[in-house]
Structure formats: structure tokens, C-alpha cells
Amino acid sequence: MSEAGKETAGSSVAALEAANERRTLEAAGRNRKLAAAALMRLGGDCPPQLEEVGTEVILHSHYPWSEIGRRLGLPRHQVISRFRRLLATAGIQERASGEET
């Protein structure tokens, strides 16, 4: 591969990584806002296991789902399921997949 080809490939990888990071940050912010809205809407009627996940998403939205799960002692899929259930219970439509963060 020529030097110009290597530079182009390197630029493409850097651009892709930057775009992925931007989408991850956007998803984290969106999830944090959704969790806060759901918890406010449900108030004291929020089931404890859903409140626990919502609170962790608000406090640690920059963490991947697997890390939030580790903090709660739950597998990743269960954290995502509880987050979605929190939103559904509060009557909030999720705009994008919760899998990004």
C-alpha cells in the first residue's frame, strides 16, 4: 500500500472512531434524559428495581451497559431490559436503541 493509501485509510479509521464516539455520547445523554423523565413521571410509584437502573443510568450514563450491570450485580441484557421497562412503565417512547451505551 502506498503512503497516500495508508494516510487515507488512517484518516478513515480516525473519522469512523470519532463518529462512533459522538454517537455514544449522544446516546448516553439521551438515555440519561429518558431515565430522569421516567423517574420523575413515576415518582414514588416506581418499582425499586426499575428505580435502581434509572438512577445508575443517570449517574453513570457514560458507562457501557455491562459496567452498569456489574455495578448492580446484573447481566447486561437484564439492565437493558429493566431500562426499557422503566421507560414503558412511565409511558415514554424510546427514540433509539438502548444498546449503544
FILUMMAR-290459 format. One record per residue: x negated, y, z of N, C-alpha, C in turn. Coordinates in Angstrom, 1 decimal, decimal comma. Atoms other than C-alpha are relative to their C-alpha. Example, Ala and Ser with C-alpha at 12.3 -4.5 7.8 and 13.67 -1.06 7.14 Angstrom:
! FILUMMAR-290459
-0,9 -1,2 0,0 -12,3 -4,5 7,8 -0,9 1,2 0,0 $
0,9 -1,1 0,0 -13,7 -1,1 7,1 0,8 1,1 0,8 $
***
This chain:
! FILUMMAR-290459
-0,9 -1,2 0,0 0,0 0,0 0,0 -0,9 1,2 0,0 $
0,8 -1,2 0,1 -1,3 3,4 -0,9 0,2 0,9 1,3 $
-0,1 -1,0 -1,1 -1,9 6,2 1,7 1,3 0,7 0,0 $
-1,3 -0,7 0,1 1,1 8,1 0,4 1,2 -0,9 0,4 $
-1,0 1,0 -0,3 3,2 5,0 0,7 0,1 -0,3 1,5 $
0,0 0,3 -1,5 2,1 4,4 4,3 0,6 1,3 0,7 $
-0,6 -1,3 -0,7 2,9 8,1 5,2 1,5 0,0 -0,2 $
-1,4 0,0 0,3 6,3 7,8 3,6 0,7 -1,0 0,9 $
-0,6 1,1 -0,9 7,0 4,5 5,5 0,0 0,5 1,4 $
0,1 -0,5 -1,3 5,8 6,1 8,7 1,0 1,1 0,3 $
-1,0 -1,0 -0,1 8,0 9,1 8,2 1,4 -0,5 0,1 $
-1,4 0,6 0,0 11,0 6,9 7,5 0,2 -0,6 1,4 $
-0,2 0,7 -1,3 10,4 4,9 10,7 0,2 1,1 1,1 $
-0,2 -1,1 -1,0 10,0 8,1 12,8 1,3 0,7 -0,1 $
-1,4 -0,6 0,2 13,2 9,6 11,3 1,0 -0,9 0,5 $
-1,0 1,0 -0,5 15,1 6,4 12,0 0,0 -0,1 1,5 $
0,1 0,0 -1,5 13,8 6,3 15,6 0,6 1,2 0,6 $
-0,6 -1,2 -0,5 14,8 9,9 16,1 1,5 0,0 -0,1 $
-1,4 0,1 0,2 18,2 9,3 14,7 0,7 -0,9 1,0 $
-0,5 0,9 -1,0 18,7 6,3 16,9 0,0 0,6 1,4 $
0,1 -0,7 -1,3 17,6 8,3 20,0 1,1 1,0 0,1 $
-1,1 -1,0 0,0 20,0 11,1 19,1 1,4 -0,7 0,2 $
-1,3 0,6 -0,1 22,9 8,7 18,7 0,2 -0,6 1,4 $
-0,1 0,6 -1,4 22,1 7,0 22,0 0,3 1,1 1,0 $
-0,3 -1,1 -0,9 22,0 10,4 23,8 1,4 0,5 -0,1 $
-1,4 -0,5 0,2 25,3 11,4 22,2 1,0 -1,0 0,6 $
-0,9 1,1 -0,5 26,9 8,0 23,2 0,0 0,1 1,6 $
0,1 -0,1 -1,5 25,6 8,4 26,8 0,8 1,2 0,5 $
-0,8 -1,2 -0,4 27,1 11,9 27,1 1,5 -0,2 -0,2 $
-1,4 0,3 0,2 30,4 10,7 25,6 0,5 -0,9 1,0 $
-0,5 1,0 -1,0 30,6 7,7 27,9 0,1 0,7 1,4 $
0,0 -0,7 -1,3 29,8 10,0 30,9 1,3 0,8 0,1 $
-1,2 -0,8 0,0 32,6 12,4 30,0 1,3 -0,9 0,0 $
-1,2 0,9 0,0 35,1 9,5 29,3 0,2 -0,6 1,4 $
-0,1 0,6 -1,4 34,3 7,9 32,7 0,5 1,0 1,0 $
-0,4 -1,1 -0,9 34,7 11,2 34,5 1,5 0,3 -0,2 $
-1,4 -0,3 0,3 38,0 11,9 32,8 0,9 -1,2 0,5 $
-0,8 1,1 -0,5 39,3 8,4 33,6 0,1 -0,1 1,5 $
0,0 0,0 -1,5 38,3 8,6 37,3 0,8 1,1 0,5 $
-0,8 -1,1 -0,4 39,9 12,0 37,6 1,5 -0,3 -0,2 $
-1,4 0,3 0,3 43,1 10,8 36,0 0,6 -1,1 0,9 $
-0,4 1,0 -0,9 43,3 7,7 38,2 0,0 0,4 1,4 $
0,1 -0,4 -1,4 42,3 9,3 41,4 -0,1 -1,2 1,0 $
0,0 1,0 -1,0 42,9 7,2 44,4 0,6 -1,4 -0,4 $
-0,6 1,2 0,5 44,8 4,6 42,4 -0,9 -0,9 -0,9 $
1,0 0,7 0,8 41,6 3,5 40,6 -0,4 -1,3 0,7 $
0,5 1,2 -0,6 40,8 -0,2 41,3 -1,5 0,2 0,3 $
1,4 -0,2 -0,4 37,4 -0,3 43,2 -1,0 -0,5 -1,0 $
1,0 0,5 1,0 35,6 -2,5 40,6 -0,1 0,9 -1,2 $
0,1 -0,9 1,1 36,5 0,0 37,9 -0,6 1,3 0,4 $
0,6 -1,2 -0,5 35,6 3,0 40,0 -1,5 -0,2 0,1 $
1,5 0,3 -0,1 32,2 1,4 40,7 -0,7 0,1 -1,3 $
0,7 -0,1 1,3 31,4 1,0 37,0 0,1 1,5 -0,5 $
-0,2 -1,4 0,4 32,8 4,5 36,2 -1,0 0,9 0,7 $
1,0 -0,9 -0,7 30,6 6,1 38,9 -1,4 -0,3 -0,5 $
1,3 0,3 0,5 27,5 4,3 37,7 -0,2 0,6 -1,4 $
0,1 -0,6 1,3 28,2 5,4 34,1 -0,3 1,5 0,1 $
0,2 -1,5 -0,2 28,5 9,0 35,3 -1,4 0,3 0,5 $
1,3 -0,3 -0,6 25,4 8,9 37,4 -1,2 -0,5 -0,8 $
1,1 0,6 0,7 23,2 6,8 35,1 0,3 -0,3 -1,4 $
-0,4 0,2 1,4 24,6 7,3 31,6 -1,1 -0,2 -0,9 $
1,2 0,2 0,8 21,1 7,3 30,2 -0,6 -1,4 0,1 $
0,4 1,4 -0,1 20,6 3,7 31,3 0,7 -0,8 -1,0 $
-0,7 1,0 0,8 21,4 0,8 29,0 1,0 -0,7 0,8 $
-1,0 0,8 -0,8 24,4 -1,3 29,9 -0,6 -1,1 0,8 $
0,6 1,1 -0,8 22,2 -4,1 31,0 -0,6 0,5 1,3 $
0,5 -0,6 -1,3 20,5 -1,8 33,6 1,1 0,4 0,9 $
-1,1 -0,3 -0,9 23,8 -0,6 34,9 0,5 -1,2 0,6 $
-0,4 1,3 -0,5 24,8 -4,2 35,2 -0,9 -0,5 1,1 $
1,0 0,4 -1,0 21,6 -5,0 37,1 0,3 0,7 1,3 $
-0,3 -0,8 -1,2 22,4 -2,2 39,5 1,2 -0,5 0,7 $
-1,3 0,5 -0,6 25,9 -3,6 40,1 0,0 -1,5 0,3 $
0,0 1,5 -0,2 24,9 -7,3 40,1 1,0 -0,6 -1,0 $
-0,9 0,6 1,0 27,0 -7,9 36,9 -0,8 -0,2 -1,3 $
0,6 0,1 1,4 26,1 -9,1 33,4 0,5 1,1 -0,8 $
-0,3 -1,1 0,9 26,1 -6,6 30,6 1,4 0,0 -0,5 $
-1,3 0,1 0,6 29,2 -7,8 29,0 1,2 0,3 1,0 $
-1,0 -0,3 -1,0 31,2 -7,5 32,2 0,0 1,5 0,3 $
0,0 -1,4 -0,2 30,1 -3,9 32,7 0,7 0,7 -1,1 $
-0,7 -0,6 1,2 31,2 -3,0 29,2 1,5 -0,3 0,1 $
-1,4 0,3 -0,2 34,5 -4,8 29,8 0,7 0,8 1,0 $
-0,6 -0,8 -1,0 35,1 -3,0 33,0 0,1 1,5 -0,4 $
-0,1 -1,4 0,5 34,3 0,3 31,4 1,2 0,2 -0,9 $
-1,1 -0,1 1,0 36,7 -0,3 28,6 1,4 -0,1 0,8 $
-1,3 0,2 -0,8 39,4 -1,5 31,2 0,3 1,3 0,8 $
-0,2 -1,2 -0,7 38,8 1,7 33,2 0,7 1,0 -1,0 $
-0,6 -1,0 0,9 39,5 3,8 30,1 1,4 -0,4 -0,4 $
-1,3 0,4 0,4 42,5 1,7 29,1 1,0 0,3 1,2 $
-0,8 -0,2 -1,2 43,9 1,9 32,7 0,4 1,5 0,1 $
-0,2 -1,5 -0,1 43,6 5,7 32,6 0,7 0,5 -1,3 $
-0,7 -0,4 1,2 45,2 5,8 29,1 -0,9 0,8 -0,9 $
0,9 -0,8 0,8 42,1 7,2 27,5 -0,5 -0,9 -1,2 $
0,5 0,7 1,2 41,2 6,2 23,9 -1,5 0,1 -0,1 $
1,4 -0,1 0,2 37,6 5,3 23,3 -0,3 0,3 -1,4 $
0,3 -0,5 1,4 36,3 7,1 20,2 -1,0 -0,9 -0,7 $
1,1 0,7 0,6 33,3 4,9 19,6 -0,3 -1,2 0,8 $
0,4 1,2 -0,7 31,9 1,6 20,6 -0,8 0,3 1,3 $
0,8 -0,3 -1,2 30,6 1,5 24,2 -1,3 -0,8 0,0 $
1,2 0,8 0,0 27,8 -0,8 23,1 -1,3 0,7 -0,2 $
1,3 -0,7 0,4 25,3 1,9 22,1 -0,9 0,3 1,2 $
0,8 -0,4 -1,1 24,2 2,9 25,5 -0,5 -1,1 0,8 $
***
